[in-house]
Amino acid sequence: MKTRKKKVKMATRKEIEEIKRLLLEHYPDSVTELHYRNLYELLVSVMLSAQCTDKRVNLITPALFEKYPDPATLARADVEEVKEYIKTCSFFNNKAKNLVAMAKMVMEKYGGEIPLDEKELIKLPGVGQKTAHVVLIEYTGANLMAVDTHVFRVAHRLGLSNATTPEGTEKDLVRKFQTDLHRLHQAMVLFGRYICKAVKPECDRCFLTQYCKSKESFKAK
């Protein structure tokens, strides 16, 4: 006999407004924890961060960027050599291929300049909508939302979405928050990374506990 998963109660309009206010208040100047010096380094770092921690990416990239400081040098790189630089990163085989292919396309189609346009960015190998949004959010302050594992978890625990996919969750958050999406994205990432953790969330120091729709299940554990 199958048991239905209990649906999380959705946040009210008043709760959504208060959640938004508190997130912006606690993370007023939130930015990515990835280390980068320019658009090229940001894009590479975000591509590497897929299913990998920012901490791990930051350990990998100094040597990688010293060897391949721009799209031109990365475009000429041997994929096997790139793999050696990023081998401690998850899915490094595919990521190495995509990094070199991305750089080649940047050189051949965009004259060495990484496009700051969502439609053009997602044409690059290894760059999906989430990666494009993260880059545009961080580099241009675009009013976009990107949903990673932290944002997905936080959105569902707070009753901001019951969508089963990141794409559906993104649509819910965009519709409910509407403005300051770039700041809210990073605020939710940091909140999910350090307070509303997947395992053993730190509810005792959570500033959104009164809006949490899952706190009873945490107590039961």
N, C-alpha and C positions, 0 to 999 in steps of 0.2 A: 504493500500500500504506500503510495507516494504522499509525502507531507508537503503542503504548500509553504513556501517561505513567506513569513509574515512581512507585509509591506511596511516600510517606514512611513510614518505620518509626515506629510509635507508641511514645510514651514509656511506660516501665514505671511501676508504682505508686510505686516508690522515687524514680524520676526526677521524677515529678509533684510529690511532696512536697518535693523539694529545689528544684525550679523555683519552687514557691509560696513557700518559705521565703526564697529569694534575692530574689525580686521584692518581697516585703514588707519585707525588710531594706534594700534599696536605695531603695525609695520608701515610707518609713513614713508620711508625711503627704501623699500625693499627692492633688491636687485638680485640677479643670479649669483650663485656662489662659484660659478665656473670662472676660471682666470683667463682673461683674454685682453689683447691690446688693440685689436682692430676687428673689422667685420669678418675677415677670413678666419682668424683664430676663433671667433665666436661661433661661426658656422661649423667648423671642424669639431669644436668642443661639444656643441649641442648634438651633432651627429654621433659622436662617441658616447654621449651620456644616455642614449637609449638603452634601457634595462641595465644601466651601470650607474654607480654612484658618482656624484660630482667630485667627491674626495679622490676616488680612483682616477678619474679623468684628469684632475689637476696634477696627479703624480706622473701621468703619462705624457702630457702635452709639452712640458719644457724641452725635452730632448727631441720630440717630434717636430716642434716649431723651429728649433735650432737647425735641424737637418733640412726641413722643408718650410722656409719662412713665408712663402707666398704661393698662390695658385700655380704659377709658372713652374716652380721647382717640384711641386707635388704632382703636376701633370706629367712630368718626365720621370717620375719615380717608378721603381720596380715594385710591384705589388708585394712580392715576397719580402722585400726589405721593409716595407711599411708594416707588414704583419709583425715583424720583430719588434718594432717600436711600440705597437699597441697590443701585444699578445696577452697582457694581463687584463685586458678589457673583454667584457662579454661579447660573443659573436664577432671576434676580431677578424676572422676570415672574410666574412661578408662586408664588414665595415672597411677593411683595407681596400677591397675592390671598389666599393662605392666612393671612398675618398679620392682615389686616383681618377675614377670615371667622372666624378663631380668636377674636379680640377680641370680635367681635359675639356669638359663642356663649357666651363667658365672661360677658358682661354679661347676655344674655337667659336663659340656662339655669342659670348658676351664681352669679347675683347679684354679678358682678364679682370673685368669688374663684376663682382657678385651682385646680381640684381636684387634691389630692395622692393620687389613686387611679389605678392603672394603667388599669383598665377605663374610667374616665371621661376620663382624659387622652387616650387614643387615639381618643376620639370627636371630639376637636377637629380641625378642618381642618388638614392639614399635619403632624399629629402621629402618627407610626407608633410601633411598639413600641420601636424603638431610641431615638428621641427621648424617649419617655416614660421609658424605663429610665435614660437619661443624667440626666434631670431628677431622678428619684427617688433615684438613686445620689448625686448631688451635693448635693441639698437635704435629704434625709432620712437618707442613709447606708443605704439599703435594700440588703438582701443580694440584689442583682440583677447580672446581667452584660449588657453591651451590646457588640455587635461592630461596630466600624467597620473601615475599611481597615487600620489599624495592628494592631488586635487580631486580625483575620483572618489577616494575614500572620505575625505572631508565633506564633499558635496552630499554624499549619501548619508553620512552620520548626522548631518545637520538638517536633513530633510529638504535640501535644495534641489535634489533630483532623485528620481527612481529609475532613470534610464539604465539599460544594461550595457551600453557601449560608451566609450569615451566621447564619440561624436555626438551621441544623444545627450550626454551630460553637458558637453560644451554648449549645445543649443539651449538647454535649460538655464545654464548660468548666464549666458548672454542675454536671454530674454528677461531674467529676473533681476540682474544687476544693472544692465544697460550701459552704465558709465564707469569710468575708472577701472576698466577690465584689466589693463596691463598691470596696475598695482595690486589688484585683487588676485590675479593669477599668482604672482610671486608671493603674496601674503599667505595664500592657501598652501603653496608649496612649503614654505618655512613652518607654518603652523602644523602641517601634516608630518613634516620631517622631525620636528623637535618636541611637539606636544601631543598632537592627535595621531600617535604612532599606530602602525598596524597591529603590533603586539605590545601589550602593556602600555596603553595610552596614559599619559600623565594628567589624569583628570583633576588631581588635587591642585594643579597650577593652571588649569584651563580657564580662560576668560569668557568662554562660550558655553560653559557647562549647562546653563539654564535653557539653552536652545538645542542641546544634543538630544536626538531621538533614539540614541542607542545606549545611553548611560546605564540603563538597567541591566542590559546584557553584560556590560563590563563588570558590574557589581557581582553578577552571578558567577563570574569566573574567579 
